[in-house]
Amino acid sequence: MSSPVQIFGPVISTYVRIVEIVCEEAGLAHEVVPTPAHSPENRHPFGKVPVVHIDGHEMYETVSIANYIDTAHNGGALRPADPVRRAAMERWIGVGNSYLFPLFERGLVMPYIMHRYAGAELDKGRIAKALPDIAKTLSFIDLEMQRDGAWSNDGFTMADIFLYCILRGVELTPEGAAGIAQLQVLPLWMVQCRQRASIKATRWESET
Ligand SMILES: N[C@@H](CCC(=O)N[C@@H](CS)C(=O)NCC(=O)O)C(=O)O
């Protein structure tokens, strides 16, 4: 039996969870080795997490790790073969990584993490400043889903994994939960994702 995939990063982290879910989908044993992003033990050259040990290789950057696992261990099942559908899936992963995650993380998710886990005062000013953009962005996603299904027409793909993890952090804040609940399609999609075994198996402790 091969050794478990080692995922170095914090136990509660969007990108750590993405790798955990992809491992689950591929049937690979995995473990999180708790490693804060800015600790000396973190070997990511840009100070991010996760760094992953798999098949004798050390890897960083979640898209490349996730694609490696899907190709090497899952027959590519998480990515549509059709070039147009694959382009749409990759566009949404790009949107998630480049625009959604930075906006949500800085403006809403991180202030709550610092408040809940580091005992910092909740930075209400930062949240209030970010909320209009966050609300606009959530509406954009919902309208795209209403219009053509966005990434959600191809069964369960890599885009579902990235976007669920990015949006779940938002949903675990009071403002994010209220914002998502008033949309039409996004909350239904989130509920549907939660039925997936890989998503159930990787729930954060704070979700139970
Ligand atoms: N481009 C990186 C981004 C990963 C990322 O942003 N991870 C967050 C945690 S979920 C992080 O390292 N945050 C610490 C920081 O930005 O200082 C990847 O895809 O792996």
The ligand as an ORCA input file, in Angstrom:
! r2SCAN-3c Opt
* xyz 0 1
  N      -1.837     29.965     -5.754
  C      -1.921     29.187     -4.521
  C      -2.879     29.905     -3.594
  C      -3.094     29.180     -2.307
  C      -3.582     30.128     -1.222
  O      -3.873     31.311     -1.445
  N      -3.659     29.587     -0.012
  C      -4.020     30.399      1.127
  C      -4.692     29.561      2.198
  S      -6.190     28.845      1.698
  C      -2.741     30.971      1.725
  O      -1.673     30.424      1.524
  N      -2.870     32.052      2.474
  C      -1.780     32.629      3.178
  C      -1.323     33.912      2.567
  O      -1.798     34.300      1.490
  O      -0.484     34.550      3.160
  C      -2.411     27.781     -4.845
  O      -3.176     27.641     -5.788
  O      -2.026     26.817     -4.191
*
